[in-house]
Amino acid sequence: MFKFGTIGAFKQVRNNPRCKATQDLVAGLAVLPNDATKLAPTPATADEAKGDVYFVGNIIDKPEIRNKVDFKIEQGEPVLGFKAADLDDIPVELSHDTVVGYDALVKGDVLVAAGDGTGKWVKADGTTIVATDYKVTLEVLEKTTFGDKGIYATVKVK
């Protein structure tokens, strides 16, 4: 799950609703919408994850969904991607299912988009994953109850 930490974020962040999912997704994952191919894959390599990533931000538009945690964007369905670079210094909330190693996270940890095709956010360890190499990072401010277990983080753009 994903949501903006401020009401005004909807007014200033660009979005791309024109591309389709290449795999099943949940809101909060990182994707790379491509208007030329009309597809929105997740970053498959570290180099892709280091560039302009978008948050999956689809609204729940399926009336059969009774619980928000059951909502997913299935392969071939349109993805509403919000450009993360437009959210510099704006907080966001993510549920634990969009983050690798949620239980080990603490305030001040920096997350980056994983370059493994999952679209999840992973902690930058400073050796194999260096946060300064990434255009978009998330700084964990606190753990929350968003989506059962979640994080409140500030988007940082280099």
C-alpha positions as CSV (number, residue, x, y, z in Angstrom):
1,M,0.0,0.0,0.0
2,F,1.1,3.6,-0.7
3,K,-0.1,7.0,0.2
4,F,1.2,10.6,0.2
5,G,2.1,12.1,3.5
6,T,0.6,15.4,2.6
7,I,-2.7,16.4,0.9
8,G,-1.0,18.8,-1.6
9,A,1.2,16.1,-3.1
10,F,-1.5,15.3,-5.6
11,K,-1.2,18.8,-7.1
12,Q,2.5,18.8,-7.6
13,V,3.5,15.3,-8.6
14,R,3.3,14.2,-12.3
15,N,1.8,10.8,-13.0
16,N,1.7,8.4,-15.9
17,P,-1.6,6.4,-16.3
18,R,-0.9,5.2,-19.8
19,C,1.2,2.1,-19.3
20,K,0.4,-1.5,-18.3
21,A,1.8,-3.7,-15.7
22,T,4.2,-6.4,-16.9
23,Q,3.7,-8.4,-13.7
24,D,1.3,-8.3,-10.7
25,L,1.9,-5.2,-8.6
26,V,0.8,-3.6,-5.4
27,A,0.7,0.1,-4.6
28,G,4.0,1.4,-3.4
29,L,6.3,-0.6,-5.6
30,A,8.8,1.1,-7.9
31,V,8.1,1.0,-11.7
32,L,9.5,2.5,-14.9
33,P,6.7,3.6,-17.2
34,N,7.7,3.8,-20.8
35,D,5.3,5.6,-23.1
36,A,7.1,4.1,-26.2
37,T,6.3,0.5,-25.2
38,K,3.2,1.3,-23.2
39,L,4.6,-0.9,-20.4
40,A,5.5,-0.3,-16.8
41,P,8.1,-2.9,-15.7
42,T,9.8,-2.9,-12.3
43,P,13.5,-2.1,-12.3
44,A,15.3,-5.3,-13.3
45,T,18.9,-4.0,-12.8
46,A,20.6,-1.7,-10.4
47,D,21.2,0.8,-13.2
48,E,17.5,1.0,-13.9
49,A,16.8,1.4,-10.2
50,K,19.2,4.3,-10.0
51,G,17.3,6.5,-12.4
52,D,13.8,8.0,-12.5
53,V,11.4,5.6,-10.7
54,Y,7.7,6.0,-10.2
55,F,5.6,4.8,-7.3
56,V,2.6,2.6,-8.2
57,G,-0.3,4.5,-6.9
58,N,-3.5,3.0,-8.3
59,I,-6.7,3.6,-6.5
60,I,-8.9,0.6,-5.5
61,D,-11.3,0.5,-8.5
62,K,-12.5,-3.0,-8.1
63,P,-15.8,-3.2,-6.1
64,E,-15.2,-6.8,-5.2
65,I,-12.2,-5.8,-3.1
66,R,-13.3,-5.7,0.5
67,N,-9.9,-5.3,2.2
68,K,-7.3,-2.8,0.9
69,V,-4.5,-5.3,1.5
70,D,-6.1,-7.6,-1.1
71,F,-5.9,-5.1,-3.9
72,K,-3.3,-5.7,-6.6
73,I,-2.8,-4.5,-10.2
74,E,-2.7,-7.6,-12.3
75,Q,-0.4,-8.1,-15.3
76,G,-1.8,-6.2,-18.3
77,E,-3.8,-3.7,-16.2
78,P,-3.1,0.0,-16.3
79,V,-0.6,1.3,-13.8
80,L,-0.9,4.8,-12.3
81,G,2.7,5.7,-11.7
82,F,3.6,8.8,-9.6
83,K,7.0,10.3,-10.4
84,A,9.1,9.9,-7.3
85,A,11.5,12.8,-8.3
86,D,8.6,15.2,-8.0
87,L,8.2,14.3,-4.3
88,D,11.5,15.7,-3.0
89,D,11.3,16.4,0.7
90,I,7.7,15.1,0.9
91,P,6.7,12.2,3.1
92,V,5.1,9.0,1.9
93,E,3.8,6.0,3.7
94,L,4.5,2.4,2.5
95,S,3.2,-0.9,3.8
96,H,5.7,-3.6,4.8
97,D,5.0,-5.7,1.7
98,T,6.7,-3.1,-0.5
99,V,9.9,-3.1,1.6
100,V,12.6,-5.8,1.9
101,G,13.7,-6.5,5.5
102,Y,11.0,-4.4,7.2
103,D,11.6,-5.8,10.7
104,A,15.3,-4.7,10.7
105,L,14.5,-1.1,9.6
106,V,15.1,1.8,12.1
107,K,14.7,5.6,11.9
108,G,17.3,7.1,9.7
109,D,17.7,4.1,7.3
110,V,17.8,4.9,3.7
111,L,15.9,2.9,1.1
112,V,16.4,2.6,-2.6
113,A,14.5,0.8,-5.4
114,A,15.7,-2.8,-5.6
115,G,17.2,-3.6,-9.0
116,D,16.0,-7.2,-8.9
117,G,12.7,-7.0,-10.7
118,T,10.5,-7.0,-7.6
119,G,9.9,-3.3,-7.5
120,K,10.4,-3.3,-3.7
121,W,12.4,-0.9,-1.7
122,V,15.6,-2.1,0.0
123,K,17.9,-0.7,2.6
124,A,21.1,0.9,1.3
125,D,23.9,-0.8,3.2
126,G,26.7,1.5,2.1
127,T,28.9,-1.2,0.5
128,T,27.0,-3.1,-2.1
129,I,24.1,-0.7,-2.3
130,V,25.3,2.9,-2.0
131,A,22.4,5.5,-1.6
132,T,24.3,8.3,-3.2
133,D,24.4,6.4,-6.5
134,Y,20.5,6.6,-6.7
135,K,18.5,9.5,-7.9
136,V,15.6,8.7,-5.6
137,T,15.9,7.5,-2.0
138,L,13.6,7.2,1.0
139,E,14.7,8.2,4.5
140,V,12.8,6.3,7.2
141,L,11.2,8.6,9.7
142,E,9.3,6.1,11.7
143,K,7.5,2.8,11.6
144,T,3.7,3.0,11.6
145,T,0.6,0.8,11.5
146,F,-0.1,1.7,7.9
147,G,-1.2,-1.5,6.1
148,D,-0.8,-3.4,9.4
149,K,3.0,-2.6,9.5
150,G,4.4,0.3,7.5
151,I,6.9,3.1,7.3
152,Y,6.7,6.8,7.1
153,A,9.5,8.1,5.0
154,T,10.7,11.3,3.3
155,V,11.5,11.1,-0.4
156,K,15.0,12.5,-1.2
157,V,16.0,13.4,-4.8
158,K,19.6,13.9,-5.9
